[in-house]
Amino acid sequence: MCSLQRRGNIFLLTLTGPGEHRLNLNLLDAIQSSVRQVRSEAESAVVAGNSASFALITTAEGKFFSNGYDIDWAKSSMDKMILMDDKLKSVVSDLITLPMPTIAAVTGHASAAGFLFAMSHDYILMRRDRGFLYMSELDIRRVIPSWFTVLVKSKIGTASVRRDVVLKAPKLTADRALEMGIIESAHDGAAETVTAAVKLAEELVARKWDGHIYAGNRMELLSEVLNVIGARCSVAKL
C-alpha cells in the first residue's frame, strides 16, 4: 500500500501500486504508521544528540495520487464513512504536528479527500503533463465536510479561488493550480516532480531548523484546523 525510504535526512513516503489509492482504513493506517515512523526516527536523532533537520516527501505511483475516500467501501454504512473521516483527521493531525517540513509531490490525480491530503502538506509540487486537483463534492452530490473547508481556508488565501475550487469543482491542471496559488511549482513529468521535491527538501533541510519549533509555528498557523479536528496540543507535547 505504501513504502517508506530514507535518503539521508529526507524521508520518501510512496503510495504504491497502479490503483486509485482510495483512502480507506487500510491505506490510512499504512500512511499513519509510516508518518509515525518518520517522527520516531527524527526524535531518536534528537535524543542521540544529532541536531540535523529532516523533511518528508509524499508521492504516489500510477495514474492517481489519491482519488479520495473509498466511497464504495463506505456506502453500506454511515459508520464506515465516519471511521474513514476520523482516520484522515488523525493523519492530517500527524502531518501538521510533524517536526519537519512536508512536501506533496503530486504525480497523478488528487480528488476530494485526496486533494485535501495533498493540501495537508506544507508544499505541493505537481506534474503538468498529467493529473489534476479536483474538489469533486459538487459533482458526486456530497456536501463537503466542515473541517475540509477550514483546511481549504487555511491553505488557499484568495476568497475567489476558494469559491471556485469548492463551488465550481474545476479539474485543475498543474499550470492552472500554479496560477491560482494552490501549488508551489509545476514540472514536466512524474520523475521531474519527485526530483524537484527532493531538491526543495534538501534546501529546507539545509536551513537546519529546530523541528519542534518548526512544528510549533505550523501548529499556530493551522490552529483552526487542529481545533476543528480536535487535535489541538502544545509544542511541549510534540
Solvent accessible surface area in square Angstrom, and as a share of the most:
residue,aa,sasa,rsa
1,M,117,0.52
2,C,30,0.18
3,S,48,0.31
4,L,44,0.22
5,Q,95,0.42
6,R,109,0.40
7,R,122,0.44
8,G,56,0.54
9,N,43,0.22
10,I,11,0.06
11,F,1,0.00
12,L,10,0.05
13,L,1,0.00
14,T,17,0.10
15,L,0,0.00
16,T,42,0.24
17,G,27,0.26
18,P,124,0.78
19,G,40,0.38
20,E,66,0.29
21,H,17,0.07
22,R,79,0.29
23,L,0,0.00
24,N,32,0.16
25,L,43,0.21
26,N,98,0.50
27,L,8,0.04
28,L,0,0.00
29,D,68,0.35
30,A,26,0.20
31,I,0,0.00
32,Q,12,0.05
33,S,73,0.47
34,S,12,0.08
35,V,1,0.00
36,R,123,0.45
37,Q,91,0.41
38,V,0,0.00
39,R,39,0.14
40,S,61,0.39
41,E,53,0.24
42,A,4,0.03
43,E,51,0.23
44,S,64,0.42
45,A,13,0.10
46,V,93,0.53
47,V,133,0.76
48,A,86,0.67
49,G,66,0.63
50,N,68,0.35
51,S,104,0.67
52,A,32,0.25
53,S,11,0.07
54,F,8,0.03
55,A,0,0.00
56,L,0,0.00
57,I,0,0.00
58,T,0,0.00
59,T,7,0.04
60,A,9,0.07
61,E,81,0.36
62,G,35,0.34
63,K,104,0.44
64,F,32,0.13
65,F,0,0.00
66,S,0,0.00
67,N,29,0.15
68,G,1,0.01
69,Y,18,0.07
70,D,26,0.13
71,I,41,0.21
72,D,105,0.54
73,W,89,0.31
74,A,2,0.02
75,K,145,0.61
76,S,89,0.58
77,S,37,0.24
78,M,136,0.61
79,D,95,0.49
80,K,62,0.26
81,M,31,0.14
82,I,87,0.44
83,L,96,0.48
84,M,0,0.00
85,D,23,0.12
86,D,71,0.37
87,K,48,0.20
88,L,0,0.00
89,K,47,0.20
90,S,38,0.25
91,V,0,0.00
92,V,0,0.00
93,S,17,0.11
94,D,14,0.07
95,L,2,0.01
96,I,0,0.00
97,T,10,0.06
98,L,0,0.00
99,P,9,0.06
100,M,1,0.01
101,P,6,0.04
102,T,0,0.00
103,I,0,0.00
104,A,0,0.00
105,A,0,0.00
106,V,0,0.00
107,T,5,0.03
108,G,1,0.01
109,H,20,0.09
110,A,0,0.00
111,S,6,0.04
112,A,12,0.09
113,A,1,0.01
114,G,0,0.00
115,F,1,0.00
116,L,0,0.00
117,F,1,0.00
118,A,0,0.00
119,M,3,0.01
120,S,2,0.01
121,H,3,0.01
122,D,41,0.21
123,Y,53,0.20
124,I,9,0.04
125,L,3,0.02
126,M,1,0.00
127,R,26,0.09
128,R,101,0.37
129,D,86,0.44
130,R,107,0.39
131,G,13,0.12
132,F,45,0.19
133,L,0,0.00
134,Y,26,0.10
135,M,2,0.01
136,S,7,0.05
137,E,15,0.07
138,L,94,0.47
139,D,90,0.47
140,I,81,0.41
141,R,220,0.80
142,R,98,0.36
143,V,142,0.82
144,I,27,0.14
145,P,41,0.26
146,S,81,0.52
147,W,8,0.03
148,F,2,0.01
149,T,38,0.22
150,V,31,0.18
151,L,0,0.00
152,V,3,0.02
153,K,128,0.54
154,S,44,0.29
155,K,56,0.24
156,I,4,0.02
157,G,75,0.73
158,T,73,0.42
159,A,65,0.50
160,S,49,0.31
161,V,18,0.11
162,R,61,0.22
163,R,123,0.45
164,D,24,0.12
165,V,1,0.01
166,V,30,0.17
167,L,115,0.57
168,K,135,0.57
169,A,8,0.07
170,P,40,0.25
171,K,117,0.50
172,L,7,0.03
173,T,71,0.41
174,A,0,0.00
175,D,62,0.32
176,R,112,0.41
177,A,0,0.00
178,L,71,0.35
179,E,129,0.58
180,M,23,0.10
181,G,55,0.53
182,I,18,0.09
183,I,11,0.06
184,E,94,0.42
185,S,30,0.19
186,A,12,0.09
187,H,36,0.16
188,D,94,0.49
189,G,8,0.08
190,A,37,0.29
191,A,74,0.57
192,E,88,0.39
193,T,0,0.00
194,V,29,0.17
195,T,92,0.53
196,A,19,0.15
197,A,0,0.00
198,V,28,0.16
199,K,126,0.54
200,L,30,0.15
201,A,0,0.00
202,E,94,0.42
203,E,90,0.40
204,L,16,0.08
205,V,23,0.13
206,A,70,0.54
207,R,151,0.55
208,K,158,0.67
209,W,89,0.31
210,D,86,0.45
211,G,22,0.21
212,H,65,0.29
213,I,105,0.53
214,Y,43,0.16
215,A,0,0.00
216,G,4,0.04
217,N,98,0.50
218,R,13,0.05
219,M,2,0.01
220,E,104,0.47
221,L,145,0.72
222,L,5,0.03
223,S,28,0.18
224,E,121,0.54
225,V,0,0.00
226,L,0,0.00
227,N,88,0.45
228,V,62,0.36
229,I,21,0.11
230,G,70,0.67
231,A,23,0.18
232,R,102,0.37
233,C,38,0.23
234,S,57,0.37
235,V,61,0.35
236,A,101,0.78
237,K,156,0.66
238,L,29,0.15
